[in-house]
Amino acid sequence: MDGCEAPLANRGKALSRMSTRTEPPWASQHYEEAHAIHYEERDLLRALGAYCRIIASFPGTPEAEHSRTQIRNIVNTAVPADELLSSQTELALRHLQSDGDATGSP
């Protein structure tokens, strides 16, 4: 299991951070849960899975974008900087070589 399959438990957290939304309230509820796991419980592995599920379940929402930011925060905390740079460089090289566009233009 990669941490992204388990359902989020609803803890009844206040929805204060994301209260002015037109999309279903579930995105806010799940984000509140993920944020609590991340910052209150400090369980980075579970938080990562929770943020992944938010992105998959609620694409295009502010909560999905906030989840991407939190995933970057977890990555920067969990992965040593030199290893992260090496992985990012390899990824960029693969994309540039497979796209056939060394300028990086979209």
N, C-alpha and C positions, 0 to 999 in steps of 0.2 A: 504494500500500500504506500502511495507517495504522499499521504497526508491530505490529499485533496478530495478524497471520497467520503470521509466521515461527515455526517450532517452536523450543522451548528446547533448547539443547545440554546434555547431561548431562555435567557436569564432575567428577562423583564427589566433590562437596563433602560434608563431614561434616554429619550431620543433627542436630547438637546442639541447635539452638534449638527444634525442634519434635519432640522425641523421644518424648513421651508421648501418642500419638495412636492412635485406633482406626480412622480412615479410611485409605485406601491411602497408602503412603509417597510416592507421586508428588507429592502436594500439597506435602509438605515439601521434596522434591528440587527442585521448580520454584521454590518460594519461596527456597530457598538460592541458586539460580542467579540469580534476579531481584535478590536482595539484593547478590550479588557484582557484578553488572553495575552496579547503582546506586552502591554505596559503594566498591568496589575499582577498577572500571574508570571510574567516574564518567561513564558514558554514559547520560544521562537519557532520551534518546529510546528507546533499546533497553530500558531498565529499565521505562519506562512501558508499552511493548508487552508486556513479560513479565508485569507486574502485571495488565494487562488480561486476558491469557490465563488467569492463575490464577483470577481472579474468574469468568470465563466457564466454565472447565473444572471448578472445584471450589467451586461456590457453597455457602454455608453452613458452610464450614470455617473454622477459625481463620486459616489461611493466606490465605483470601479477605479476611477482615476486616483482617489485617495489610497485605495488598496495598492495600486502600482507604486505609489510613492513609498508606502510602508514596506513593500517588498524590497525596494531599493535600499531602504534603511536597514532591513534585516541582512541583506546581502553584504552591505558595507560593514556591518557588525561581525558577521560570521565568517567572511572570506578575507584572508590576508590580502592587503593591497597589491602586492606583487603578483599573487596568483590571480586576482581579479583582472589586473591589467593584461596579464598573459592570455587569459581566456577571452577577454574582449578583443584583443589584437587578433587572435586566431579566428574568432567569429567574423570580424571585419574582413580579414583576408579571404575567408571562404565566400563571403557574400560578394566581395568585389571581383573575385575570380570567376564565380559562377554567373554573375550578371554581365560580365564582359565590359563593364564600365568602371574604369579606374578612377573616374572623377568623383564617384559617389553620388551622382545626380539621380534623383528619383525617376 
